[in-house]
Amino acid sequence: MTDVSVEALCERALAGSNRAQHFGPQAPDHVLEAERLLGVSFPSDYRQFVTLLGSLVIGPYEIKGVTPDHTDPRPPGVIGATVSARQSWPLAERYLPIYFDGGVDYYVLDSRLESPAVEIWRPGGTRDGDVLEVAHVSFAAFLHWVLISAGA
């Protein structure tokens, strides 16, 4: 758990590593368009992250976010990841896949909640209505874990 703000963590990501890549700040209207395309509202911490950084790749960690071109299906865009997961597996409409662990687990946010935990969703193994395992108590705690794990 962390009491550090998403803004401070984003600053740390950029200052703490020359390996950090991001798409840069995204205009609020662009973030709203991404929400409209997905039919969700981003949780507040995640909205702040995508507004400040867009997305983040640091070391082996890729946090999916809002990219300049909403139609680009390649990583690290949350739109492409969400649409693909909805079409390929039964990902419930409320979930946003923000991170893939490289194995079988996707880390997701429940867009119905203002400050959701980061939960684990397994394609083909998790059904709508299942209680998901909590990976991190908040998006800020998840971002903090990524930065520590990446050595930033």
Secondary structure as GFF3:
##gff-version 3
##sequence-region A 1 152
A	DSSP	alpha_helix	6	15	.	.	.	ID=ss1
A	DSSP	beta_strand	21	22	.	.	.	ID=ss2
A	DSSP	alpha_helix	28	38	.	.	.	ID=ss3
A	DSSP	alpha_helix	44	52	.	.	.	ID=ss4
A	DSSP	beta_strand	56	58	.	.	.	ID=ss5
A	DSSP	beta_strand	61	63	.	.	.	ID=ss6
A	DSSP	alpha_helix	78	88	.	.	.	ID=ss7
A	DSSP	beta_strand	95	100	.	.	.	ID=ss8
A	DSSP	beta_strand	106	110	.	.	.	ID=ss9
A	DSSP	beta_strand	118	121	.	.	.	ID=ss10
A	DSSP	beta_strand	133	136	.	.	.	ID=ss11
A	DSSP	alpha_helix	139	149	.	.	.	ID=ss12
###
